[in-house]
């Protein structure tokens, strides 16, 4: 029965750790812009082609 208590305490500790890491990531700006990085790879090729055409 003691092992269940230990597992509950460990799981709550791990959950609080992940919650603290999530709040730290949000506060430090990790999730500010999630659209631009996904589109950047598509836009950079167009910019390179446009620059080479202009020269």
N, C-alpha and C positions, 0 to 999 in steps of 0.2 A: 504494500500500500504506500510505502514511503517513496517508491520509485515514481509513482504517478504524481505525487506532490513535487518531486524534483523536476520531472518533465514539464509540468505546468509552469514552474518558476523559470526554467530555462527557456521555454517557448515565449513566455511573456517578456523576458529580457531581450530575446532576439527580435521580437516584434517591436518593442520600444526602440531598439537600436536602428532597425530599418525605418521606422517612423521619423526618428531624429535625422537620419541621413537624408530622407526625402525632404524634410523641412529645410535642412541646410542647403540642398541642391536648389530648391525653389528660391530661397532667399539669396543665393549667390548668382542667380540668373541663368541657370542651366536650361530652363524651359521657356525663356523669353521669346525666342523665334524658332519655331519648329518647321516653318514652311519654306523659308529661303534656302537652308542647306539642301533640302531635297530637290529644289528647282535649280540650284546653282550649276549642277553638272549639265543641265539642259541649256542653260543660258550661256555658259562659257564657250561652248562650241560655236554658237551663233555669233558671239562677239569676235572670236578669232577669225571666222570666215569673213565677217564684215570688214575687219581691219585689213585683211589681205586683199580684198577686192578694191578697197579705197586707194591702195598704194599702187 
